[in-house]
């Protein structure tokens, strides 16, 4: 009887856990759809503004922007790592932190490298690794705000233009599709590579631009805007990838709980059957003793 009671108690606990994981799966699904819509909308804007910057960089302009130029000496660098505030998202954080640590080890020998981190999980890991974090951000969830990211971007722009920063790298999970998210480490400053894939099409199309009021004023606005859009897109990609990872992890946990419930139900049925058989044997034995 004690064994059956223990199984029943464990069965109730697993059923409660399955309810929680199923609820978390549904919440992650809802948040994922909203985050994916924001990332998709931002992707179109980021792609277009990057194409324009790539086109302008391919033209013979006498004016340029400080963010487009690589510094002659590489002395100071920043590595920004985007992780999650909460757990229960499978291997999402570990997948980002592995290449981030590899880049940190690669750069710290040649640069005065500062490590900045977004997300409590990443901060806890870096503290365990005894890596000093100069700036930390724990206010980003599934809906990163542009104003919050812009404040960070403005600080990077100021540091780079003043010569206090020579290189900015960011480690995050890049959202490519619902079935594919890839942890990457990209260099955002200098912005020479911000055109990326658009650079080849820019040289082929050779688009001519007419500047009004002037090329200098246009570049003064569009180059920082392109950098801010790129950084914001990184935060959006990280947010949607986190929700996908959490949805997958909670779905797997729910399915595992279901399998455990089936197994425990079978164990309970066997224990109950054994108990009934034992009770019947005692009754039959008692009846036989009375007849004797």
C-alpha contacts under 8 A as a table, 3 or more apart, distances in Angstrom:
res1	aa1	res2	aa2	distance
1	X	4	X	5.24
1	X	5	X	6.30
1	X	272	X	7.86
1	X	275	X	6.81
2	X	5	X	5.17
2	X	6	X	6.25
3	X	6	X	5.13
3	X	7	X	6.31
3	X	271	X	7.11
4	X	7	X	5.12
4	X	8	X	6.22
4	X	268	X	5.77
4	X	271	X	5.81
4	X	272	X	6.47
5	X	8	X	5.06
5	X	9	X	6.19
6	X	9	X	5.13
6	X	10	X	6.23
7	X	10	X	5.10
7	X	11	X	5.95
7	X	264	X	6.64
7	X	267	X	7.50
7	X	268	X	6.05
8	X	11	X	4.95
8	X	12	X	6.26
8	X	268	X	7.14
9	X	12	X	5.33
9	X	13	X	6.46
10	X	13	X	5.06
10	X	14	X	6.27
11	X	14	X	5.22
11	X	15	X	6.20
11	X	261	X	6.26
11	X	264	X	6.35
11	X	265	X	7.49
12	X	15	X	5.11
12	X	16	X	6.25
13	X	16	X	5.17
13	X	17	X	6.30
14	X	17	X	4.99
14	X	18	X	6.15
14	X	257	X	6.24
14	X	260	X	7.52
14	X	261	X	6.74
15	X	18	X	5.03
15	X	19	X	6.36
15	X	257	X	7.28
15	X	261	X	7.09
16	X	19	X	5.15
16	X	20	X	6.45
17	X	20	X	5.09
17	X	21	X	6.20
17	X	257	X	7.39
18	X	21	X	5.16
18	X	22	X	5.95
18	X	253	X	7.53
18	X	254	X	5.25
18	X	257	X	5.62
18	X	258	X	7.18
19	X	22	X	5.19
19	X	23	X	6.15
19	X	254	X	7.93
20	X	23	X	5.16
20	X	24	X	6.20
21	X	24	X	5.00
21	X	25	X	6.05
21	X	250	X	5.33
21	X	251	X	7.30
21	X	253	X	6.49
21	X	254	X	5.62
22	X	25	X	5.00
22	X	26	X	6.34
22	X	250	X	6.74
22	X	251	X	6.92
22	X	254	X	5.86
23	X	26	X	5.17
23	X	27	X	6.24
24	X	27	X	5.01
24	X	28	X	6.03
24	X	247	X	7.55
24	X	250	X	6.53
25	X	28	X	5.14
25	X	29	X	6.14
25	X	246	X	7.23
25	X	247	X	4.90
25	X	248	X	7.68
25	X	250	X	5.12
25	X	251	X	5.98
26	X	29	X	5.04
26	X	30	X	6.32
26	X	247	X	7.58
27	X	30	X	5.22
27	X	31	X	6.20
28	X	31	X	5.08
28	X	32	X	5.80
28	X	243	X	5.38
28	X	244	X	7.18
28	X	246	X	6.35
28	X	247	X	5.22
29	X	32	X	5.02
29	X	33	X	6.35
29	X	243	X	7.20
29	X	244	X	7.44
29	X	247	X	6.09
30	X	33	X	5.43
30	X	34	X	6.66
31	X	34	X	5.28
31	X	35	X	6.06
31	X	142	X	6.91
31	X	243	X	6.69
32	X	35	X	5.05
32	X	36	X	5.87
32	X	240	X	5.58
32	X	243	X	5.15
32	X	244	X	6.19
33	X	36	X	5.12
33	X	37	X	6.27
34	X	37	X	5.25
34	X	38	X	6.50
35	X	38	X	5.19
35	X	39	X	6.19
35	X	142	X	6.58
35	X	143	X	6.77
35	X	236	X	7.07
35	X	239	X	6.69
35	X	240	X	5.08
36	X	39	X	5.02
36	X	40	X	5.98
36	X	240	X	5.65
37	X	40	X	5.16
37	X	41	X	6.18
38	X	41	X	5.23
38	X	42	X	6.14
38	X	236	X	7.19
39	X	42	X	5.11
39	X	43	X	6.00
39	X	233	X	6.69
39	X	236	X	5.39
39	X	237	X	6.17
39	X	240	X	7.42
40	X	43	X	5.06
40	X	44	X	6.77
41	X	44	X	5.66
41	X	45	X	6.92
42	X	45	X	5.24
42	X	46	X	6.02
42	X	229	X	7.72
42	X	233	X	6.35
43	X	46	X	5.08
43	X	47	X	5.94
43	X	233	X	6.85
44	X	47	X	5.22
44	X	48	X	6.25
45	X	48	X	5.28
45	X	49	X	6.18
45	X	229	X	7.79
46	X	49	X	5.37
46	X	50	X	5.97
46	X	226	X	6.92
46	X	229	X	5.68
46	X	230	X	6.17
46	X	233	X	7.41
47	X	50	X	5.14
47	X	51	X	6.18
47	X	198	X	7.95
48	X	51	X	5.06
48	X	52	X	6.39
49	X	52	X	5.08
49	X	53	X	6.30
49	X	222	X	7.70
49	X	226	X	5.90
50	X	53	X	5.09
50	X	54	X	6.09
50	X	194	X	6.12
50	X	195	X	4.72
50	X	196	X	7.78
50	X	198	X	7.01
50	X	226	X	6.22
51	X	54	X	5.01
51	X	55	X	6.09
51	X	195	X	5.66
51	X	198	X	5.10
51	X	199	X	7.06
51	X	202	X	7.13
52	X	55	X	5.02
52	X	56	X	6.17
52	X	195	X	7.92
53	X	56	X	5.10
53	X	57	X	6.09
53	X	194	X	7.73
53	X	195	X	6.25
53	X	222	X	7.51
53	X	223	X	6.81
53	X	226	X	7.55
54	X	57	X	5.11
54	X	58	X	6.34
54	X	194	X	7.42
54	X	195	X	4.59
54	X	196	X	7.76
54	X	198	X	6.38
54	X	199	X	5.25
54	X	202	X	6.36
55	X	58	X	5.22
55	X	59	X	6.67
55	X	199	X	7.07
55	X	202	X	5.01
55	X	203	X	7.30
55	X	206	X	7.39
55	X	207	X	6.85
56	X	59	X	5.28
56	X	61	X	7.73
57	X	60	X	7.78
57	X	61	X	7.83
58	X	202	X	7.15
58	X	203	X	6.61
61	X	64	X	7.09
61	X	215	X	7.83
63	X	215	X	7.07
63	X	216	X	5.83
64	X	68	X	7.17
64	X	216	X	7.23
64	X	219	X	7.21
65	X	68	X	5.51
65	X	69	X	7.11
65	X	219	X	6.64
65	X	220	X	6.73
65	X	223	X	7.24
66	X	69	X	5.44
66	X	161	X	5.97
67	X	70	X	7.72
67	X	157	X	7.44
67	X	160	X	7.13
67	X	161	X	6.78
67	X	189	X	6.97
67	X	190	X	5.56
67	X	191	X	5.82
67	X	192	X	7.94
67	X	223	X	7.35
67	X	224	X	7.63
68	X	190	X	5.64
68	X	191	X	4.94
68	X	192	X	5.11
68	X	223	X	7.92
69	X	190	X	6.16
69	X	191	X	7.50
69	X	192	X	6.88
70	X	166	X	7.43
70	X	190	X	5.53
70	X	192	X	7.70
71	X	74	X	6.46
71	X	163	X	7.96
71	X	166	X	6.13
73	X	166	X	7.75
74	X	77	X	7.82
74	X	111	X	6.78
74	X	166	X	5.55
74	X	167	X	7.33
75	X	110	X	7.61
75	X	111	X	5.14
75	X	112	X	5.93
75	X	165	X	7.69
75	X	166	X	6.36
76	X	111	X	5.58
76	X	112	X	4.77
76	X	113	X	5.96
76	X	114	X	7.87
76	X	164	X	6.70
76	X	165	X	5.16
76	X	166	X	5.36
76	X	167	X	6.77
77	X	111	X	6.19
77	X	112	X	6.10
77	X	113	X	4.70
77	X	114	X	6.23
77	X	165	X	5.80
77	X	166	X	5.69
77	X	167	X	4.66
77	X	168	X	5.80
77	X	169	X	7.82
78	X	113	X	5.55
78	X	114	X	4.76
78	X	115	X	5.82
78	X	116	X	7.08
78	X	165	X	7.53
78	X	167	X	6.44
78	X	168	X	4.97
78	X	169	X	6.24
79	X	104	X	7.23
79	X	113	X	7.11
79	X	114	X	6.25
79	X	115	X	4.89
79	X	116	X	6.05
79	X	168	X	6.10
79	X	169	X	4.81
79	X	170	X	5.64
79	X	171	X	7.43
80	X	115	X	6.10
80	X	116	X	4.70
80	X	117	X	5.54
80	X	118	X	7.63
80	X	168	X	7.66
80	X	169	X	6.22
80	X	170	X	4.60
80	X	171	X	6.18
81	X	96	X	7.79
81	X	97	X	7.59
81	X	100	X	6.89
81	X	115	X	7.69
81	X	116	X	6.29
81	X	117	X	4.69
81	X	118	X	6.16
81	X	122	X	7.62
81	X	170	X	5.82
81	X	171	X	4.74
81	X	172	X	6.28
82	X	96	X	7.69
82	X	117	X	6.05
82	X	118	X	4.89
82	X	119	X	6.52
82	X	122	X	7.60
82	X	170	X	7.65
82	X	171	X	6.17
82	X	172	X	5.14
82	X	173	X	7.92
82	X	235	X	7.37
82	X	238	X	6.84
83	X	93	X	5.68
83	X	96	X	7.21
83	X	117	X	7.44
83	X	118	X	5.78
83	X	119	X	4.81
83	X	120	X	7.48
83	X	121	X	6.46
83	X	122	X	5.44
83	X	172	X	7.24
83	X	238	X	7.50
84	X	87	X	7.13
84	X	93	X	6.83
84	X	118	X	7.33
84	X	119	X	4.56
84	X	120	X	6.46
84	X	121	X	5.86
84	X	122	X	7.08
84	X	141	X	7.51
84	X	242	X	7.03
85	X	119	X	4.39
85	X	120	X	4.56
85	X	121	X	5.70
85	X	138	X	6.58
85	X	140	X	7.72
85	X	141	X	7.05
86	X	89	X	7.93
86	X	119	X	7.90
86	X	120	X	7.14
86	X	121	X	6.71
87	X	90	X	7.76
87	X	121	X	7.17
88	X	246	X	6.14
88	X	249	X	6.88
88	X	250	X	7.44
89	X	92	X	5.98
89	X	93	X	7.94
89	X	242	X	6.75
89	X	243	X	7.59
89	X	245	X	5.13
89	X	246	X	3.83
89	X	247	X	7.43
89	X	248	X	7.75
89	X	249	X	5.68
89	X	250	X	7.66
90	X	93	X	7.90
90	X	245	X	6.21
90	X	246	X	6.53
90	X	248	X	7.85
90	X	249	X	5.33
91	X	94	X	5.27
91	X	95	X	6.00
91	X	245	X	7.68
92	X	95	X	5.41
92	X	96	X	6.73
92	X	242	X	6.56
92	X	245	X	6.17
93	X	96	X	5.29
93	X	97	X	6.14
93	X	121	X	7.25
93	X	122	X	7.02
94	X	97	X	5.10
94	X	98	X	6.14
95	X	98	X	5.78
95	X	99	X	7.42
95	X	183	X	6.22
96	X	99	X	6.12
96	X	100	X	6.33
96	X	171	X	6.50
96	X	172	X	5.88
96	X	173	X	6.43
96	X	183	X	5.33
96	X	184	X	7.28
97	X	100	X	4.88
97	X	101	X	6.01
97	X	122	X	7.37
97	X	171	X	7.78
98	X	101	X	5.39
98	X	102	X	6.40
99	X	102	X	4.89
99	X	103	X	6.18
99	X	171	X	7.51
99	X	183	X	7.63
99	X	184	X	7.15
99	X	185	X	6.89
100	X	103	X	5.18
100	X	104	X	6.13
100	X	171	X	5.67
100	X	185	X	6.68
101	X	104	X	4.88
101	X	105	X	6.14
102	X	105	X	5.27
102	X	106	X	6.19
103	X	106	X	4.88
103	X	107	X	6.13
103	X	185	X	7.59
104	X	107	X	5.36
104	X	108	X	5.88
104	X	113	X	7.71
105	X	108	X	5.53
105	X	109	X	7.18
106	X	109	X	6.63
106	X	110	X	7.98
107	X	110	X	5.55
107	X	111	X	5.75
107	X	113	X	6.92
108	X	111	X	5.20
108	X	112	X	6.33
108	X	113	X	5.50
114	X	132	X	7.96
114	X	133	X	7.14
114	X	134	X	6.32
115	X	131	X	7.94
115	X	132	X	6.90
115	X	133	X	5.13
115	X	134	X	6.02
115	X	135	X	7.34
116	X	133	X	5.39
116	X	134	X	5.68
116	X	135	X	4.76
116	X	136	X	5.77
117	X	122	X	6.63
117	X	123	X	6.39
117	X	133	X	6.87
117	X	135	X	6.55
117	X	136	X	5.00
117	X	137	X	6.36
118	X	122	X	7.08
118	X	123	X	7.49
118	X	136	X	5.69
118	X	137	X	4.45
118	X	138	X	5.84
118	X	140	X	7.40
119	X	122	X	5.60
119	X	123	X	6.42
119	X	136	X	7.70
119	X	137	X	6.24
119	X	138	X	5.07
119	X	139	X	7.90
119	X	140	X	7.29
120	X	123	X	4.97
120	X	124	X	6.11
120	X	138	X	6.16
121	X	124	X	5.23
121	X	125	X	6.33
122	X	125	X	5.10
122	X	126	X	6.11
123	X	126	X	5.18
123	X	127	X	6.06
123	X	133	X	7.68
123	X	136	X	7.56
124	X	127	X	5.15
124	X	128	X	6.24
125	X	128	X	5.03
125	X	129	X	6.26
126	X	129	X	4.90
126	X	130	X	6.12
126	X	131	X	5.24
126	X	132	X	7.40
126	X	133	X	7.55
127	X	130	X	4.86
127	X	131	X	5.83
127	X	132	X	7.12
128	X	131	X	7.68
133	X	136	X	6.82
137	X	140	X	7.14
140	X	143	X	7.01
140	X	144	X	5.33
140	X	145	X	7.97
141	X	144	X	6.14
141	X	239	X	6.88
142	X	239	X	5.02
142	X	240	X	7.00
142	X	243	X	7.46
143	X	236	X	7.64
143	X	239	X	7.13
144	X	148	X	7.38
144	X	149	X	7.51
144	X	235	X	6.68
144	X	236	X	6.66
144	X	239	X	7.56
145	X	148	X	5.40
145	X	149	X	6.51
146	X	149	X	5.13
146	X	150	X	5.86
146	X	232	X	6.53
147	X	150	X	4.99
147	X	151	X	6.31
148	X	151	X	5.39
148	X	152	X	6.84
149	X	152	X	5.20
149	X	153	X	6.18
149	X	228	X	7.67
149	X	231	X	7.34
149	X	232	X	6.01
149	X	235	X	7.97
150	X	153	X	4.84
150	X	154	X	5.99
150	X	228	X	6.19
150	X	232	X	7.64
151	X	154	X	5.23
151	X	155	X	6.53
152	X	155	X	5.30
152	X	156	X	6.55
153	X	156	X	5.12
153	X	157	X	6.17
153	X	227	X	7.64
153	X	228	X	5.84
153	X	231	X	7.17
154	X	157	X	5.01
154	X	158	X	6.11
155	X	158	X	5.15
155	X	159	X	6.15
156	X	159	X	5.11
156	X	160	X	6.03
156	X	165	X	7.61
157	X	160	X	5.17
157	X	161	X	6.01
157	X	224	X	7.54
158	X	161	X	5.31
158	X	162	X	6.05
159	X	162	X	5.28
159	X	163	X	6.26
159	X	164	X	5.03
159	X	165	X	5.20
160	X	163	X	5.20
160	X	164	X	5.88
160	X	165	X	4.50
160	X	166	X	6.09
160	X	167	X	7.80
160	X	189	X	7.97
161	X	164	X	7.69
161	X	165	X	7.82
162	X	165	X	7.60
163	X	166	X	6.65
165	X	168	X	7.60
166	X	189	X	7.50
166	X	190	X	7.58
167	X	187	X	7.37
167	X	188	X	7.72
167	X	189	X	5.27
167	X	190	X	6.41
168	X	187	X	5.80
168	X	188	X	5.59
168	X	189	X	4.89
168	X	190	X	7.43
169	X	185	X	6.63
169	X	186	X	5.52
169	X	187	X	4.31
169	X	188	X	5.88
169	X	189	X	7.24
170	X	185	X	5.48
170	X	186	X	5.45
170	X	187	X	6.43
170	X	188	X	7.16
171	X	183	X	7.27
171	X	184	X	5.74
171	X	185	X	4.25
171	X	186	X	6.58
172	X	183	X	5.68
172	X	184	X	5.77
172	X	185	X	6.58
172	X	234	X	6.80
172	X	235	X	7.91
172	X	237	X	7.87
172	X	238	X	5.95
173	X	181	X	6.27
173	X	182	X	5.36
173	X	183	X	4.07
173	X	184	X	6.05
173	X	234	X	7.88
173	X	237	X	6.47
173	X	238	X	5.15
173	X	241	X	6.42
174	X	181	X	5.51
174	X	182	X	5.06
174	X	183	X	5.89
174	X	184	X	6.55
174	X	234	X	7.10
174	X	237	X	5.43
174	X	238	X	6.55
174	X	241	X	7.33
175	X	178	X	7.74
175	X	180	X	6.85
175	X	181	X	4.69
175	X	182	X	6.67
175	X	237	X	5.02
175	X	238	X	7.28
175	X	240	X	7.17
175	X	241	X	6.03
176	X	180	X	5.64
176	X	181	X	5.61
176	X	182	X	7.42
177	X	180	X	4.99
177	X	181	X	6.65
178	X	181	X	7.51
178	X	244	X	7.61
181	X	241	X	6.32
187	X	190	X	7.52
188	X	191	X	5.86
188	X	193	X	7.73
188	X	194	X	7.07
188	X	227	X	7.45
188	X	230	X	7.95
188	X	231	X	7.82
189	X	192	X	7.65
190	X	193	X	7.53
191	X	194	X	5.04
191	X	227	X	7.17
192	X	195	X	7.32
193	X	196	X	5.21
194	X	226	X	7.92
194	X	227	X	7.72
194	X	230	X	7.97
195	X	198	X	5.16
195	X	199	X	5.37
196	X	199	X	5.60
197	X	200	X	6.26
197	X	201	X	7.54
198	X	201	X	5.37
198	X	202	X	6.09
199	X	202	X	5.03
199	X	203	X	6.54
200	X	203	X	5.45
200	X	204	X	6.45
201	X	204	X	5.05
201	X	205	X	6.04
202	X	205	X	5.36
202	X	206	X	5.85
202	X	207	X	7.09
203	X	206	X	5.27
211	X	214	X	5.08
211	X	215	X	5.34
211	X	218	X	7.30
212	X	215	X	7.23
212	X	218	X	7.75
213	X	217	X	7.09
213	X	218	X	7.71
214	X	217	X	5.49
214	X	218	X	6.33
215	X	218	X	5.10
215	X	219	X	6.09
216	X	219	X	5.29
216	X	220	X	6.06
217	X	220	X	4.99
217	X	221	X	6.57
218	X	221	X	5.44
218	X	222	X	6.08
219	X	222	X	5.08
219	X	223	X	5.56
220	X	223	X	6.25
220	X	224	X	7.16
221	X	224	X	6.10
221	X	225	X	6.34
222	X	225	X	4.95
222	X	226	X	6.03
223	X	226	X	5.12
223	X	227	X	6.46
224	X	227	X	5.09
224	X	228	X	6.18
225	X	228	X	5.12
225	X	229	X	6.07
226	X	229	X	5.13
226	X	230	X	6.13
227	X	230	X	5.08
227	X	231	X	6.22
228	X	231	X	5.17
228	X	232	X	6.03
229	X	232	X	5.08
229	X	233	X	6.05
230	X	233	X	5.11
230	X	234	X	6.47
231	X	234	X	5.14
231	X	235	X	6.66
232	X	235	X	5.19
232	X	236	X	6.30
233	X	236	X	4.98
233	X	237	X	6.01
234	X	237	X	5.13
234	X	238	X	6.17
235	X	238	X	5.12
235	X	239	X	6.22
236	X	239	X	5.06
236	X	240	X	6.31
237	X	240	X	5.40
237	X	241	X	6.03
238	X	241	X	5.18
238	X	242	X	6.07
239	X	242	X	5.22
239	X	243	X	6.52
240	X	243	X	5.23
240	X	244	X	6.31
241	X	244	X	5.09
241	X	245	X	6.16
242	X	245	X	5.12
242	X	246	X	6.13
243	X	246	X	4.99
243	X	247	X	6.01
244	X	247	X	5.09
244	X	248	X	6.21
245	X	248	X	5.21
245	X	249	X	6.10
246	X	249	X	5.03
246	X	250	X	6.00
247	X	250	X	5.24
247	X	251	X	6.02
248	X	251	X	5.13
248	X	252	X	6.21
249	X	252	X	5.21
249	X	253	X	6.18
250	X	253	X	4.89
250	X	254	X	6.03
251	X	254	X	5.09
251	X	255	X	6.23
252	X	255	X	5.12
252	X	256	X	6.11
253	X	256	X	5.06
253	X	257	X	6.10
254	X	257	X	5.09
254	X	258	X	6.25
255	X	258	X	5.02
255	X	259	X	6.35
256	X	259	X	5.08
256	X	260	X	6.19
257	X	260	X	4.98
257	X	261	X	6.11
258	X	261	X	5.08
258	X	262	X	6.39
259	X	262	X	5.20
259	X	263	X	6.31
260	X	263	X	5.01
260	X	264	X	6.03
261	X	264	X	5.09
261	X	265	X	5.96
262	X	265	X	5.10
262	X	266	X	6.32
263	X	266	X	5.24
263	X	267	X	6.33
264	X	267	X	4.94
264	X	268	X	6.05
265	X	268	X	5.03
265	X	269	X	6.13
266	X	269	X	5.09
266	X	270	X	6.22
267	X	270	X	5.16
267	X	271	X	6.12
268	X	271	X	5.03
268	X	272	X	5.94
269	X	272	X	5.05
269	X	273	X	5.96
270	X	273	X	5.03
270	X	274	X	6.06
271	X	274	X	5.07
271	X	275	X	6.11
272	X	275	X	4.96
272	X	276	X	6.15
273	X	276	X	5.12
273	X	277	X	6.11
274	X	277	X	5.11
274	X	278	X	6.15
275	X	278	X	5.09
275	X	279	X	6.22
276	X	279	X	5.05
276	X	280	X	6.13
277	X	280	X	5.13
277	X	281	X	6.19
278	X	281	X	5.12
278	X	282	X	6.33
279	X	282	X	5.11
279	X	283	X	6.29
280	X	283	X	5.07
280	X	284	X	6.13
281	X	284	X	5.17
281	X	285	X	5.98
282	X	285	X	5.02
282	X	286	X	6.02
283	X	286	X	5.05
283	X	287	X	6.13
284	X	287	X	5.10
284	X	288	X	6.17
285	X	288	X	5.15
285	X	289	X	6.27
286	X	289	X	5.10
286	X	290	X	6.39
287	X	290	X	5.19
287	X	291	X	6.40
288	X	291	X	5.20
288	X	292	X	6.34
289	X	292	X	5.16
